[in-house]
Amino acid sequence: MMLIPCPWCGPRNETEFHYGGQADVAYPADPQATSDVDWARFLFYRANPKGAFAERWNHQAGCRRWFTLRRDTRTNEILHDDRAVTR
């Protein structure tokens, strides 16, 4: 079990959350002009690092808000620093 710190509700069980993927992925500036290859890159290709990684999470069974947190992908440890949780 992993406890995820919701910025509004506090620490909650991971079963209350929905994983939203890599944080800071920019939506295409001009979707109509985006090629199929670029759409595929946007939709499916993400970094898969070992170590600190910024992720988007949605507290589905709680406040239903989205937030970003940093997690160590090797250990699942939530990194508690200035950038750990952002709204």
PLY file of the C-alpha trace (Angstrom):
ply
format ascii 1.0
element vertex 87
property float x
property float y
property float z
element edge 86
property int vertex1
property int vertex2
end_header
0.00 0.00 0.00
1.21 3.47 -0.86
-0.01 6.61 0.90
-0.33 9.54 -1.49
-0.36 13.05 0.05
-3.32 14.94 -1.43
-2.67 18.70 -1.01
-6.30 19.22 0.06
-7.24 16.02 1.93
-3.92 14.85 3.36
-2.39 11.36 3.04
-4.76 8.78 1.54
-4.54 5.20 0.26
-3.43 4.84 -3.36
-6.74 3.12 -4.24
-8.46 6.53 -3.96
-6.36 7.97 -6.80
-6.11 7.76 -10.58
-2.66 8.01 -12.16
-2.54 10.71 -14.83
0.90 10.12 -16.28
3.97 12.25 -16.73
3.64 15.87 -15.62
4.45 18.87 -17.80
3.60 17.29 -21.16
2.54 20.19 -23.37
-0.59 19.83 -25.52
0.14 20.54 -29.21
-0.08 24.26 -29.96
-2.02 23.72 -33.20
-3.88 20.37 -32.99
-5.30 20.70 -36.51
-1.82 20.98 -38.02
-0.27 18.20 -35.93
0.83 15.15 -37.92
-0.18 11.60 -36.98
3.40 10.87 -35.95
3.47 13.89 -33.62
0.07 12.91 -32.16
1.40 9.41 -31.48
4.44 10.90 -29.73
2.19 13.14 -27.63
-0.25 10.36 -26.68
1.95 7.33 -26.20
5.63 8.14 -25.73
6.71 9.15 -22.25
9.90 9.11 -20.23
10.35 6.07 -18.01
13.24 7.08 -15.72
14.66 5.30 -12.73
14.52 7.77 -9.87
12.73 11.07 -9.29
9.78 11.62 -11.62
7.04 14.29 -11.67
3.56 12.77 -12.10
-0.06 13.92 -12.31
-2.58 12.34 -9.93
-6.34 12.75 -9.52
-7.97 12.16 -6.13
-11.03 10.39 -7.58
-12.47 9.08 -4.33
-11.91 12.34 -2.47
-11.79 15.97 -3.56
-11.57 14.99 -7.29
-8.76 17.49 -7.90
-5.64 17.03 -10.01
-2.16 17.69 -8.64
1.49 17.00 -9.42
3.86 15.16 -7.12
7.39 13.83 -7.38
7.96 10.13 -6.73
11.01 7.88 -6.84
10.05 5.22 -9.40
12.50 2.68 -7.96
11.10 2.72 -4.42
7.66 4.42 -4.76
8.83 6.91 -2.13
7.07 10.29 -2.34
9.78 12.94 -2.41
9.00 15.55 0.24
10.71 18.74 -0.81
9.67 22.14 -2.15
8.61 20.57 -5.44
7.03 17.39 -4.03
3.39 18.40 -4.35
2.03 21.21 -6.50
-1.56 22.07 -7.17
0 1
1 2
2 3
3 4
4 5
5 6
6 7
7 8
8 9
9 10
10 11
11 12
12 13
13 14
14 15
15 16
16 17
17 18
18 19
19 20
20 21
21 22
22 23
23 24
24 25
25 26
26 27
27 28
28 29
29 30
30 31
31 32
32 33
33 34
34 35
35 36
36 37
37 38
38 39
39 40
40 41
41 42
42 43
43 44
44 45
45 46
46 47
47 48
48 49
49 50
50 51
51 52
52 53
53 54
54 55
55 56
56 57
57 58
58 59
59 60
60 61
61 62
62 63
63 64
64 65
65 66
66 67
67 68
68 69
69 70
70 71
71 72
72 73
73 74
74 75
75 76
76 77
77 78
78 79
79 80
80 81
81 82
82 83
83 84
84 85
85 86
